[in-house]
Amino acid sequence: LISRLLVLVAKGDGSISSVETNRMIDALSSSCHIRSAQVLEQLSAAIMTAVDADNVVYLRQISEGLSLAEKSEIFSMAIDVAMVDDYMDPGELQALDLVGQILGLSQDAIHSQLRKVSS
């Protein structure tokens, strides 16, 4: 779930940069306590899986088992990936909105976290 959501945001501007890749590896390694090699496998699989309507429903179902704190932490990781280059592309912003929706966050919660990084 986390890999797919982070890749969705990283691809929001059209491509995944090496800086975004490194940030995703760091985030997944530290939050999930798994080795970098396993993280690379997960990210590769996530890149190969397009996020379409069916996947959105599936990802939303997975996220229902998470606590609000876990959802907020994942959303913060996604924001961190989007901001790693100090610029939020409009496509990344749209991807973040979708990630928040997939996680079941309210629009107020989504926009509140986004305002924190834009100020």
N, C-alpha and C positions, 0 to 999 in steps of 0.2 A: 504494500500500500504506500508506504513512505517513499520508496524508490520511484514508483510511478508518478506520484504527485510532484516530487522534486524535479523529475525529468520533464513533466508537463510545463512547469514554470520555466525551467532552463531553456526549453525549446520555444518559449513564448515570443522571443524576438527573432525567431527564424533559425537559429543555430545554437549549439551548445559549445561554449568556449572552454578552453582548458582551465581557466580560473573558476568557472561554474562547476566543472567536473571535479576539480580539487575540493571545492567547498562541499559538494554533495558527498564525496568520499569521507571528508572529515566529519560532517554532520552524522552520516549513517554509522561510521565507525564508533564515534563517541556515544551516540544516543542508543544504538542497538548492541554495542559491545561485540562487534564482529570484526574479523580481520579484513584488511583492505582488499585481498583477493576475492573474498566472498562478496564484498560490496561491489566490486567491479562486475562480477557475474550478475548481481541483481540489477545494477544500472544498465548493463548491456541488454538484459532481458526486457527491462522497462522501456528502453529506447526502441526495441523491436516491436513493442506492443503499442499500437496506436490507441489513443483514448477516444473511443467513439461512444455513442449513446448507450450501447450495451455495457461497455466497460465502466461508464459513469455510474450506472445503476449498481453494478457489481461492487465497485469501490465504495459507493455510499453504504451498501449493506455491510461491508467489512468495517467501515468506520463507526457503525452503530454500536459496536462493542467497546469502543474507546470512551474513556472519561472525558469530561470537558477540558480538564487540564492537559491530557494527552493530545487532544485535538488542537488546543491552543499552541502546544509545543511544536507540533508538526507544522502548523500554519506559520509559526515564527521561523522555523527552519526554511520553509518555502520562501518567505520574505527575504531571509538572509541570502539565499541563492540568487534571488532576483536582484538584490542590491549589492552583490559582491563586486560589481564593476562601477559602483556609485551612480548608476543610472537606471531608472525604471522605465523600460520600454512600454508603450501602450499594449503591446501583445502580452508582455509579462504581467501587466496589471489585469488584463482580462483573464489570463491563466490563474492568477492568484484569486480572483473572484470565483472562478470555477472550483478551485481547490477548496476554498472556504465553504462553498455550497456542498461539495462532495463530503466534506467533514461534518456537515450539518450545523455549521456556525450561522448565527443570525447575521443579517446584513449590517446591523449596528456593530457587532463584534468584529466583522471583517473590516469595515471602514475605520473603526477605532484603531485597530492594529496598524492599518495602512497609514493613518494620519500620524501615528507616532514616528514612523520612519521618514515621512515626507516633511516633517517640521524640523 
